[in-house]
Amino acid sequence: MTALDPTARISASPAPAPGRRSKAAAYLALTKPRIIELLLVTTVPVMFLAHKGIPSLWLIVATLVGGALSAGAANTFNCVYDRDIDAEMHRTSNRPMVTGEISPRAGLVFGVVLTVVSTVWFALVVNWLSAALSLGAIVMYAVGYTMILKRRTAQNIVWGGAAGCMPVLIGWSAVANSVSWSAVVLFLVIFFWTPPHYWPLSMKFKDDYAAAHVPMLPVVEKFVVVARQIVAYSWAMVAASLALVWVNPMGWIYLGTAIVTGVLFLLEAHRLLRVAKTGADPRVLKPMRLFHFSITYVGILFLGVAVDPLLYLPVVPR
């Protein structure tokens, strides 16, 4: 094979693209895209409700872009700070900060850049209130939950989870440039939803959290105690979802959605409690059933939030 052989030139040339793709994928993994998707599920429906219809496509896209950057920043800071914990847990042991694909300094710089870009984006493209709420959500998650609560209290996900409720307020403020009681009620729906969503996952991976010395509630309490709290928060969540009908008010589409999904959620939460009272282990308890359904619940409920103002059927005829 001579030097003039084009095949030789191609095979001898460097191929940096796969390395760049791998590095880009590692940075993307720091942002936890699947969590971002779940957060943004609540944003657009709230925008529909605040507008009483469909907002401009540009505003929707701008808000989603800002929200994704903001959530990515918070999740990146979480990965940087929790790299020691993630290394001890099988579920998180392949994260880029643990494997060394990204250094802590590079991860921190990436998080700061995302924070600045998301805040400036919201301020210039959406409005200043949304920018402030976005920045507040980053601080709440990166500092309040990750640095202060997570390693110190079994109620970490309750109060730290408030950061995950912020997309509701951001979506409303993007449209109205204010925050109404309707947005606060939907904030409470996600606030009460977070423990029944996350604690079943913690039950499944109890040993992982115990090995990492993270005092998640299922680590420090018996499963039956955790299940009782899951039921209590589930009832509060359903009550908050129904309260929206009188606060906004909503129509039959949302009301029917809230009732049906709420009943199904409560049945699953009470099933978990019933089995937990028998002292069954996680294989019999099957806590992930509630975890997976909780994702379905919030998706369907907020779909009802979006559709209701478009096809409004008043509960009480005017």
N, C-alpha and C positions, 0 to 999 in steps of 0.2 A: 504494500500500500504506500503510495508516494505522497509527498507533501502537497501535490496538486489534486489529490483525491478529495472531492468535496465531503465524502463520508468521513474521512479522517479529520477534516477540519471541524465538522459538526460534533463528532464524538469527543474530540480533544478540548472543545470549548467549555468554559465553566457553565454550570447550570444553577444559578442562584435562586431561580424562581421558587423551587420547592421549599428552600430554606426561608425565603421571605413569606411564603404562604404559611409555613409552620409557625413562624413568629407572629404573624397577623392572627392566626387562629388562637395562639396562646393568649394574646392580648384580649381578643374577643371573649375567650373563656373566663377571663378575670371579671368581666362585666356580668356574668351569669345570665345569658340571653333568655333562658327559659323563665327565670323569675321576672325579667323585664316584660316578657309577653303577658304574664299573668297580671302584672301591675297595670299595663296599658289597656287591658280588657275593661277596666273600670273607667278609664278616662273618656273615651269617645261617647259611651251612652250618657254620661253625665253632661257632656257638652250638648247632646241632643235635647236633654231635659231642660237645661238652662236656656237654650234658644227657643224651646217649644217647637222644634222642627230641626232641620238639617242646617248646621252652620256652614260657612264657606269652606270649600275643600282645602283651600290654602291654610286657613286657621287650624283645621283638623290636622293636616300634615305637619304644620309648624309646631303644634302642641305635642304631637307624638314624637317628633324628632327631639325636641327639648326634653321631653320626659324620658326618652330612651337614654340620652346622654347623661341626664341627672341620675337616673337609677344605676346606670353603668358606673358612674363615679362612686356612688355609695357602695356598690358591690365590690369595686376594685379596692377601696380602702379596707373593706372587710377582709378580703383575701390577703392583703398585705399584713394586717395586724394579727389575723388568726392563723398565720402560716404554721405556727407551732402546734396548734390544735388540729389543724387539717392534716398534718403529718401523722398524727396519732389515730386518726379515724379512717377506716377502710373506705368509707363512702366518699371521702374528700382527698384521699392520698394521691390522686393523680392530677390535682390542680397545678397550674403552671408555677405558682410560687413555691410549691412543695418539691416539684420535680427539678426546679432550678432553671426552667426555660426562660423565666423572667426574674431578674434580681429584685430585691425589695426596694432599692432606690429607683429602678426603672418603673416599677409598679406604682410607687408613690408619686412620681412625676406624672405618670399617665393619669392617675386619679385626680391630681391637681388640675391638669390640662382639661379633663372632662368637666370638672367642676366649673372652671372659669368659662369654658365654651358654652356649657348649658345655661349658666346664669346670664351671660351676655346675650345669648340667643333669645332666651325668654324676654329679657328686658327690651331688646331692640325690635324683635319680630312679633312678640305676643303682647305682654304688658309687664309693668314693674311688679305688680302684686303676684303674678305667676312666678316671676323670677325670685321674689323673696320666699315664696312657699317652696319652690324647688330647692333653693339653698338651705332652707330650714329642714327639709326632708333629708338632705345629705348629712347635715350635722346631727340630726336625731339618730340616724342609722349608724353612721361611722363613729360618732362619739358616744351618744347616749346608750345605744344598744351594744355595739361591738366592744367599746373600750370600758364602759362603766358597768352595764347591767349583766351582760352575758356570762361573765365568770364569777359573779357575786351573788346572784339571786335566782331562785327557781321560778320567779315571776318575770324573768327576763323577756320572754317572748310577748308577754301581755303588754308591758309598757314600751318595750322596744319596737313592738309590732306597729305602734302608732305611725311610724315612718312609712309603713306600707299602705297607710290610709291616705296619705297626702295626695296621690294622683287624683282622688275624688275632688279635693279642694282645688287642685291645679286646673282640672278640666272645667270646673264651674267658673273659676276666676278668669280663665282664658276667654270665655264668652261674655261674662257679665262684668268683669273687672271689679268683682266684689265677691263676698262669700255669704250665702243665705242660710237660713235654717234647714232648707232642703239638703244642701250640701253637707251640713253638720250631721243630719240624720244618716245620710249615706256613709259618711265618715264613721259613724258609730256602728253601722252594719258591718263594715270591714274590720273595725276594731274588735267587735265581739266575735267575728268569724275567725280571726287569726289563731286564737288558742285551739279551737276544735279542728282547725286545719293543720296546725303544726305539731301539736302534742301527739296525735296518732303516729306521725313520722318519728317523733322522738321515742315513742314506745317501741317501734320497730327496730330502731338503732340505739336502744338504751345502752348496750355494752360499748358501743363506739363512744358515746358521750361520757360514759363512766371512765373509760380508759383515758380520755382527754381531760378528765376532771372538770367537766362542764356541768353545773348543777341544774340541768333541765329537770322539770318537774317529775317525769317518769323515772329519773335516776334517784331522786331523794325521797319519793313517796311511792306507796304501793299503787298498782295499776287501778285498783278500785277507787282510790282517792282521785287519781287523775281523771278517770272516767266520770266521776261525779262532777268535777269541775267542767269537763267537756260538755256535759248535759246542761249545766247551769249557763254557760256561755252560749250554748246553742239556743236555749230559750230566749236569752237576752237578744241574740242576733235576730231571731224571727220576730220578736216584739218590735225591734227597731225597724225592720223591713216593713212591717205593717203600719207603723206610725207614720211612714212617709205618705200614706194615702190621705191622711188628715192634714199633714203639714203642707203638702204641695198644692192642691190635692191631685191624686193619680186617678186613672180610670180602671175599668174592669180588666183590661189586658194585664196591667201590672199587678193588680190585686189578685187575680187568679194565678198568675205566675208565682207571686210571693207565697200564697197559701199552699199550692201544690208542692213547690220545691221545699218550702219550710217544713211541711209535714214529713216529707221523705227524709229530710236532714234529721229531724227529731227522732224518727223511727230508727235511723241508723245509729244515732248517738245513744239512744236508750238500749239498742241491741248490744253496743259495746259495753255499756254499764252492766247489763244483765249477765253477759259472759264474764266480765271482770269480777263479779261477785263470786263466781265459782272458783276463782284463783287460777284460771287457765293461763298457760304461757302464750306468748305472742303468736305461735303457730295456730292455736285455736282461737285466740282473740281476734286475729285478722284486723288489726287497727288500720292497715292501709286501705281497707274498703272505705272507711270514712274519709281518709286523706284524699283518695282519688275522687270520691263523690263531692267533697268540698270544692274542688276545682270546677266540677260540672255545675254545682249549685251557683257559684258566683258568676259563672259565664251565662247561665240561663236567666238568673235574676236580673243581671244588668242588661241582658238583651231585652227583657221586659221593660226596663227603664228607658231604653232607646226607642222601642216600638210604640210605647204607650202614647207619647205626645203626637206621633205621626198618625195613629189611628185611634184617636181619643174617644172613649165611650164612657161618659161620666157615671160614677157609681150612684150619685144622687142627681137625677135630671134637673136641669135648671128651668 
